[in-house]
Amino acid sequence: MRIALFSWESLHSIAVGGVAPHVTELAAALQRAGNEVHVFTRMGKRQGHYEVIDGVHYHRCPFDTNPDFMAEMDNMCHSFAYHFFQTENISGNFDIVHGHDWMTVNALAEIKNARAKKTVFTLHSTEYGRCGNVFHDGKSKDIRNLEGYGGFVADKLIAASETIKKEAEWIYNFDDWKIAMIPNGVSLQKFNEPIDPWSVKKPHGVGVWDPVCLFVGRMVVQKGADLLLEAVPAVLAEFPDAKFFFVGDGYMRSDLEHRAWELGVQHATHFLGYALDGDLVNFYKACDMVCIPSRNEPFGIVALEAWAAGKPIVVTHNGFDYVWHDVNGLKVYDNPNSIAWGIKSLFSDLEKGRGMGSNGRKTAEGFSWDNIARMTMGVYEEILRW
């Protein structure tokens, strides 16, 4: 099959969140399965328009920026469609066009209206979930409308978890038959190389025996970094040497850093910004546990990465259907007291935590990208038969 993937982020253009590794790894796995795969995405600084990486054709599409983010995404979609049409005119027809998240919906619509392509749309989360399970007006409502339109345009939708599938059916009245659930994947081999944890801790002034809790994600309401920060004083009361690494960026970061000073925990909290792939793997391998305190979690790729590194996780009840409490992780409520309880439970019994991490590694082995690609190809083959 000739497959065109559309995404506003990838690891080989501009990376923002979890969609970047998903699209990049899925594209490579689809290529390994014998398909010709093209990714249409944004262009980063000092990047070329076209490059073949891991056998995948990357088309980095320039477009005009705009202070209105919705208008900018329209510009991006027009650019994606233009470069798609150019590529088809030069090298032949695509069998499948597959867009990821609401930012690509207008590109899918433009292409389908012009050339009647078989179309797939993946929801990695919903706008309702990203807003912390709240329906807002204004631009948020416009984004929800686009998500709903994506379900109308697409021949088939993919949801990254049962949580997203149920949310989408509830919010947008999508029929059950139209949505396939295909989870995220993880590249286990990235996490196989042993490291010296102190080589990661030392540059941040963290002692070799200091227990470390890791947060990875965007600094937004949905991901709950603020809930974890509010839990820090209670953890330090029992584990005064504990340290907290916050890896990621977002509009809440400066407020969180300020709040750490207000709480008097600035000495124990390290806000490290966005981490490149290799550095991120090292953070996972150097920590003692990973906390994912989400108010809404569609399908935490962070949980899979933590498990791939053999680490125990503390997650909330807001998603995470694949986490078994006290087996491959701990489930807590999305409030600071409950989160603090989970972290203290693991810090007080590191051996038990290592056992949970080992169980998590076994769980992660079922989520290889080659398996995810085969499931995705099943969706493609289904709609091509229609």
Buried (B, 14 or more C-beta within 10 A) or exposed (E): BBBBBBBBBBBBBBBBBBBBBBBBBBBBBBBBBEBBBBBBBBBEEEBEEEEEBBEBBBBBBEBEEEEEEEEBBBBBBBBBBBBBBEBBEEEEEBBBBBBBBBBBBBBBBBBBEEBEBBBBBBBBBBBBBBBBBEEEEEEBEBBBBBBBBBBEBBBBBBBBBBBBBBBBBEBBEBEEEEBBBBBBBBBBEBBEEEBEBBEBBEEEEBEEEBBBBBBBBBBBBBBBBBBBBBBBBBBBEEBEEBBBBBBBBBEBBEEBBEBBEEBEBBEBBBBBEBBEBEEBBBBBBBBBBBBBBBBBBBBBBBBBBBBBBBBBBBBBBBBBEBBBEEEBBBBBBBBBEBBBBBBBBBBEEEEEBBBBBBBBBEBBEEBBBEBBBBBBBEBBEBBEEE
